[in-house]
Amino acid sequence: MNRSEIEEKVKHFLIEELEIDEDKIYPEARLKEDMDIDSLDFVDIVVIVDKYFGFKLKAEEMAGIDTFAKFCDYIESKVS
């Protein structure tokens, strides 16, 4: 799976599953501040990432991930 496919899948689930407006999703968008993702959303994201990408997110690994681009970087590092 290449980077653009990862970004499209992540964007898709943010829009479809978490109902985030598409215009709020761009590389520098901050997950909490710009996309309004809260702790309950992160619980959903753990389940969604497992479903879409086949691995479990670990809270300690998510600590420094604060933007859409960094989130995609993290997923890319796990699936490649």
Helices and strands as residue ranges (DSSP letters): H 3-16, G 22-24, H 39-53, H 59-62, H 68-79
